[in-house]
Amino acid sequence: MKKADIKNLSAGDIQTKLAEAKAQYSKLILAHKISPVENPIQIRDLRKTIARLNTELTTKQQ
């Protein structure tokens, strides 16, 4: 998810997306531990998306 897309979301939408991203991240990490994922860059991208969502949520709550 791009930064511009995240900025247009409301705080509630960001929290929803954040919960979904964290769930997807934990599933991806578990799948990667069992057998290597086809594209391990997905893990990094998802981690960065979670960080972007957290940053924007903190900004909107202040």
trRosetta pair geometry for C-beta under 8 A, 3 or more apart (Angstrom, degrees):
i j d omega theta_ij theta_ji phi_ij phi_ji
1 5 5.3 -117 -174 81 87 131
1 6 5.9 97 136 -57 116 97
1 17 7.2 37 -49 179 170 138
1 49 5.1 92 33 -139 94 115
1 52 7.0 -162 86 83 98 139
1 53 7.6 53 72 -61 139 99
2 5 4.7 96 61 5 80 104
2 6 7.1 -149 97 -6 43 88
3 6 5.7 -57 -150 36 33 111
3 7 6.5 38 153 -25 67 104
3 52 6.1 -123 -97 -153 73 131
3 56 8.0 168 -151 -65 71 125
4 7 5.8 -49 -148 28 32 114
4 8 7.0 29 156 -18 61 105
5 8 6.2 -62 -160 32 32 108
5 9 7.3 37 147 -29 63 103
6 9 5.8 -51 -160 18 40 116
6 14 6.9 71 -163 -111 86 103
6 17 7.9 -149 -118 92 86 158
6 52 5.6 -161 -33 142 170 111
6 53 6.3 -135 -136 -92 130 61
6 56 4.9 -168 147 -24 116 166
7 56 6.5 -134 -86 -132 53 131
9 13 4.1 -129 -170 93 104 124
9 14 5.0 133 112 -59 126 79
9 17 6.9 -37 -157 -2 167 141
9 56 7.6 75 59 132 105 142
10 13 4.8 95 52 8 74 103
10 14 7.0 -135 96 -8 38 88
10 60 7.9 140 -173 -168 43 155
11 14 5.6 -52 -148 33 32 114
11 15 6.6 34 153 -20 64 103
11 57 6.4 100 -143 -136 78 74
11 60 4.7 -169 -84 122 98 137
11 61 6.5 109 -130 -68 135 77
12 15 5.8 -52 -151 33 33 111
12 16 6.6 33 151 -18 64 104
13 16 5.6 -54 -151 35 35 113
13 17 6.2 32 153 -16 68 107
14 17 5.8 -55 -145 40 31 109
14 18 6.0 36 153 -25 65 108
14 53 5.6 164 -169 -161 90 88
14 56 5.9 -142 -129 99 145 109
14 57 4.7 -179 127 -80 136 93
14 60 6.9 148 15 27 154 148
15 18 5.5 -53 -144 35 29 116
15 19 6.5 32 156 -20 63 103
15 57 6.6 103 -69 -121 70 133
16 19 5.9 -55 -153 33 30 109
16 20 6.5 27 151 -15 64 107
17 20 5.6 -57 -149 39 33 112
17 21 6.1 32 154 -21 68 108
17 53 5.9 -150 101 -122 106 138
18 21 5.7 -53 -142 37 29 110
18 22 6.3 29 158 -18 64 106
18 50 6.7 94 -142 -139 76 71
18 53 4.5 175 -86 139 92 139
18 54 6.8 107 -126 -66 130 65
18 57 6.7 -10 -49 -43 148 146
19 22 5.9 -55 -146 36 28 110
19 23 6.5 28 155 -17 63 107
20 23 5.9 -58 -150 37 30 110
20 24 6.2 27 154 -16 65 109
21 24 5.7 -56 -145 40 31 111
21 25 6.1 36 153 -25 65 107
21 46 6.3 175 -168 -166 92 88
21 49 5.6 -140 -143 109 143 113
21 50 5.0 -178 126 -82 129 83
21 53 6.3 160 29 2 153 155
22 25 5.5 -50 -145 34 31 115
22 26 6.5 29 157 -18 64 103
22 50 6.2 97 -74 -119 73 127
23 26 6.0 -54 -150 35 30 107
23 27 6.6 28 152 -15 63 107
24 27 5.8 -57 -150 38 32 111
24 28 6.2 32 153 -21 66 109
24 46 6.4 -132 106 -145 107 138
25 28 5.7 -57 -146 37 29 111
25 29 6.3 30 156 -19 65 105
25 43 7.5 97 -144 -143 79 66
25 46 4.9 174 -92 137 91 128
25 47 6.7 107 -131 -75 131 63
25 50 6.4 -10 -46 -48 152 140
26 29 5.8 -50 -145 35 32 111
26 30 6.4 32 155 -18 63 106
27 30 5.8 -57 -150 38 30 110
27 31 6.2 29 154 -18 65 108
28 31 5.7 -54 -145 38 31 111
28 32 6.2 32 154 -21 64 108
28 37 6.6 18 -168 -84 86 152
28 42 6.4 -131 -153 116 145 113
28 43 5.8 -177 133 -94 126 80
28 46 6.4 119 36 30 159 164
29 32 5.6 -56 -147 36 30 113
29 33 6.5 31 153 -22 64 103
29 43 6.9 99 -81 -129 71 116
30 33 5.8 -53 -150 31 32 111
30 34 6.7 28 153 -17 64 105
31 34 5.9 -57 -151 36 33 109
31 35 7.2 -44 173 53 66 72
31 37 6.0 75 111 -80 105 99
32 35 7.8 -93 -144 80 23 35
32 36 6.4 23 -152 -132 68 39
32 37 4.7 -43 -93 -21 88 106
32 40 6.8 92 -128 -115 129 89
32 43 6.5 11 -52 -71 158 136
36 40 7.1 -48 -169 -64 91 111
37 40 5.4 130 68 -81 104 61
37 42 6.5 -101 140 46 145 121
37 43 7.0 142 42 -39 151 107
39 42 5.0 85 101 -22 98 104
40 43 5.6 -28 -174 14 63 115
40 44 7.5 60 138 -10 71 97
41 44 5.5 -51 -159 38 51 112
41 45 6.1 50 146 -20 75 106
42 45 5.7 -57 -144 40 32 111
42 46 6.0 31 158 -19 67 109
43 46 6.0 -58 -148 37 25 108
43 47 6.4 27 153 -19 62 108
44 47 5.7 -56 -149 35 30 112
44 48 6.4 28 154 -16 65 106
45 48 5.8 -56 -149 37 31 110
45 49 6.4 34 151 -22 65 105
46 49 5.5 -49 -147 33 34 114
46 50 6.5 38 153 -20 64 101
47 50 5.8 -51 -153 33 32 113
47 51 6.6 32 149 -18 63 105
48 51 5.5 -52 -150 36 36 114
48 52 6.4 39 151 -21 67 103
49 52 5.6 -51 -148 35 34 112
49 53 6.4 34 153 -19 65 105
50 53 5.7 -54 -148 37 31 111
50 54 6.4 32 154 -18 65 106
51 54 5.7 -53 -146 37 31 111
51 55 6.3 33 154 -21 64 107
52 55 5.7 -55 -148 35 30 112
52 56 6.3 23 158 -13 65 108
53 56 6.0 -58 -145 40 29 105
53 57 6.1 31 156 -21 65 109
54 57 5.7 -56 -145 37 28 112
54 58 6.4 29 156 -19 64 106
55 58 5.9 -57 -152 35 28 110
55 59 6.5 28 151 -19 63 108
56 59 5.5 -53 -148 36 35 115
56 60 6.3 31 156 -16 67 107
57 60 5.9 -57 -145 39 30 107
57 61 6.3 25 158 -18 64 111
58 61 6.0 -61 -145 37 28 109
58 62 6.8 30 158 -27 62 105
59 62 6.3 -58 -156 24 29 110
